Amino acid sequence: MRDSVARLNKEIVDCRRCPRLVEHRERVAREKRRAYRDWEYWGKAVPGFGDAEARLLIVGLAPGAHGSNRTGRMFTGDSSGDLLYRTLYETGFASQALAESREDGMQLHDAFITARARCAPPDNKPRPEEYRNCQPFLERELKLLKNVRVVVALGRIAMDGYLGILQAEGKIGSRSEYRFAHGAVYPMEPPLPALVVSYHPSRQNTQTGRLTEEMFLQVFREAQNIVK
């Protein structure tokens, strides 16, 4: 059977490969946070979201316990997502600035959002073997999204995971030439897409001033320039 984004997303949602993550995501969904006690939490692995013909691919870290693990859509329902979707709207990649639920009408234009890990991890820290279990999903997405011209990696872990796949497939040599630095742009040998690096839009980074809205917006303006 021919692979597709829809088929892959179903496999992601059904995945139970990591017992620790399954237990955590489901427990969070049962216990909930007081502010969301009326929500029916998603509590499953979170699939990629966006335009299957996208030229922009965004790679994050993992779903938030009360964000994507609650809403069932990448970067939806927490402060990281608020900044990401607001920025995507300002740069023309999203239909609206606010992402609240899977039913809010959000559409991405020429962009697709994914992550290295698909389940909300305890303390926001997946283990190495859990990343390895998830890696085939990202590998398949990279093959299915045939029009991607630029990858934006949100954080060092996202960048390392993406470059690790390219290295394992023999598409790049040493990863040492790709230094993590906010705003770094790495043109790749065609047909590989360019790589743009950003700090993750986590609350820890934004509240400390390590990442400002203007810094984040500049990353996506750069991505927009490459796409167009």
Secondary structure by P-SEA (a helix, b strand, c coil): ccccaaaaaaaaaaccccaaaaaaaaaaaaaccccccccccccccccccccccccbbbbbccccccccccccccccccaaaaaaaaaaaaacccccccccccccccccccbbbbcccccccccccccaaaaaaaaaaaaaaaaaaccccbbbbccaaaaaaaaaaaaaaccccccccccccccbbbbccccccbbbbbccccaaaaaaccccaaaaaaaaaaaaaaac
